[in-house]
């Protein structure tokens, strides 16, 4: 029998944890307010199976090791105890003494709900109680991120989206950003916000991707309740929230998870499997049962306690391949002689199974950059089970094409047509992500070929191409205002650019693209199905022209035409799938967007003259470096 002060963790909890099946460890391990024998205080529990002694040190005991020792929970590897008098908001760590070479260390709680503001590193006791007001959103959120929904995601780094205009130009807090962000997302028409990781991390310049606290919202911007307020506020204004989650690697800081109890507990002991040479971080040992429980619990924690609507899983490719970023001889083959990381594959399938079992109205999204098959197909048919996959190939091909001089684009026509060969292999999100505007790659605006006018026109056309293609949409902050310099994590977006018509025009276009995307079923209803897209003409390489039709389940059809040269195409005949009037619902060259107003006076009538395999056709004007969308009904 366990002592009374330890009975909040049951034998069944320990069994499921050691088996790799406990998905709500955040209710058991870590620190939790409690009353034992009429005394108020906190329960503490930590997994350190190879430790000789574990004690809690903190503000309440002068940080003296051994003052408040913990007891072993039988043979589970878990240590726990109750300390009376500890209040919420108290700093603490676990002092761990190991039999391995006399190793002693003070570790932050792996299950801490909040921590000190970096560079300080102690865990902080906290009560997560919060009164949510987003019941209406939570009841109806599932269809808003489903495969047939218009999902348009604004990816953002909270610390640099908008900063105080006064010295020291600090980041806005969770509560300060809430009304500003909600208003901006409503005006620009995005359906969801995706935050770069908000889990605790020691180095701000890692953007949150080197984590030390898998259950702790970063305290840089406020308390856990402050983050809940931000999410709650966005939900009340009809905006979904996706969060980046990083089970692929973790920070090596001494107070973190690495070498936790004097042994390689969380990371794989073999450096060729447990250390990431490209990122200088540790890699989880996915084959260890307790690590699966830890990571599964982390994923469900954010969905449960913070009402997150989706998890975007970072660097999935690095998890799938044992030779990722490694030279020959620097990696270990699996038991079958292959390079696939079988433990990670099993974990990802289990992760998706548990998420969709417990939260069927959310989505998981994989950032997977290789040709690994069936990433977004169900586990019961052999897939990894994600809801969506980022189409990294589309992003790289499209940006490479747009960087080319229009004079030579005719020789690279396939860079835009190739995507449709695999477009229905997965449920795709088309990203223009943060990865493409850092490390010397420059902003989207500067990737466009030509002079200043051509850069703006080219950017507007590329964005229309993104919104016209099949797949959900994602844009990193700053792209929607044609940011002219590379993203910096320690500075705000250059909002002053909106003083200029050309930059306001790009922002207006993005808002109108989102409005069209949401209001026109043809642009989203069959995003992940073969029936939603047909080429009209993908063979006009000489003119660098592309045209296709997007289709809804009903009779709506939208024809999208793109001219990737700076030459006006007059009397350009293109096939359309039906008769009647074809209304021009979008023209990226409109003066409202900063263009030169080359267009078709609102639309045109189809003629009974077959073209491009279509029974009817129209003769229209296509603006230079411009896109035109025509809507008809058949």
MOGI-V386490 format. One line per field, one symbol per residue. ss: DSSP state (H for helix, E for strand, L for the rest). phi: phi as a letter, one per 30 degrees, with the letter a starting at -180 (. if undefined). psi: psi as a letter, one per 40 degrees, with the letter a starting at -180 (. if undefined). Layout:
# MOGI-V386490
ss->???
phi->???
psi->???
This chain:
# MOGI-V386490
ss->LLLHHHLLLLHHHHHHHHHLLLLLHHHLLEEEEEEELLEEEEEEEEELLLEEEEEEEEHHHLLLLLLLELEELLLLLEEEEEEELLLLLLEEEEEEEELLLLLEEEELLLLLLEELLLLLLLEELLLLLLLLLLHHHHHHLHHHHLLLLLLEEEEELHHHHLELLLLLLLELLHHHHHHHHHHHHHHHLLLEEEELLLEELLLHHHLLLLLLEEEEELHHHLLHHHHHHHHHHHHHLLLEEEEEELLLLELLLLLLLLLLLLLLLLELLLHHHHEELLLLEELELLLLHHHHHHHHHHHHHHHHHLLLLEEEELLHHHHHELLLLLLLLLLLLLLLLLLELHHHHHHHHHHHHHHHHHLLLLEEEELLLLLLLLLLLLHHHLLLLLLEEELHHHHHHHHHHHHLLHHHHHHHLHHHHHHHHLLLLLLEEEEELHHHHLLLLLLHHHHLLLLHHHHHHHHHHHHHHHHHLLLEEEEELLHHHLLLLLLLLLLLLLHHHHHLHHHHHHHHHHHHHHHHHHHLHHHLLLLLLHHHEEEEELLLLLLLEEEEEEELLLLEEEEEEEELLLLLEEEEEEEELLLLEEEEEEELLLHHHLLLLLLLLLEEELELLLELLELEEEEEEELLLEEEEEEEEL
phi->.deedcddccededdddddicdcbdddbdjcbdabbiicdabdbabcadcddbbbccaddbiiceidbdccddhcdiccalcbdidcdjcdabcccccddhidbaccdddcddabddeddbddbdacdeacdbceddddcdeddbddccdcbccdacddbdbcedcedhddddedddedddedddddcidcbccdeecddbdceddijdcccbdbcdedeckdedddedddeddddcicdbcbdbbddabdceeddddhdcibdddcdddedbcbcddcibccdddddedddddddddddeddddchdcaccddhdedddcdcdhbdeicbcdddciccdddddddddddedddddddbdccbcbccbcccedhdcceddcjddjddbbdcddeddddddddddeedcdddbeddcdeeddbecdbcccdcccdecbbhidideeddddjddddddddddddddddddddjdcbbdejddchecbedbdcbdeddddddceddddddddeddddddedccedcbdcecbedcbbdcbccddechcbbaccbcddcdbbccbbccbdcdcdhdcbdbdadjccddcabdcddecjccidabhjlacdcdbdahicdbabcbccddhbbbcccbbb
psi->hiideeeehiddddddddeeehefdeediahhiihhfehiahihhihgdeidihihiadefefhhedgiiiigbfeehiiihhiehihehiiihhhhiehffhhihiihdeidiiihieieiihiihehihiffdddddeddeeeideighhhhhihdeedhiheiiffiiiiddddddddddddddeeidihhhiheihidhdeeeeegidgeehhhedeaiddddddddddddeefhihihhhgediiieideadifdfeigddihdhdedehhddefiihigeehdddddddddddddddddefieihhhifdddddhdehfiiheeihiieeeiehgdddddddddddddddddgeeiiihhgheafhifdfiideeeieeidihhgddddddddddeeihddeddefdedddddedededihihhigiddefifeeiiddeehiaadddddddddddddddddiiiiihhiiddeefheiihhefiiigdedeehddddddddddddddddddehddeddfdeideehhidheegddefiiiihiiidbehhhhhhhhfifhhgifhhhiieiaahhhhehheeiddeeaefhaffeaihiighiifeidiiihihhihfiihhhhih.
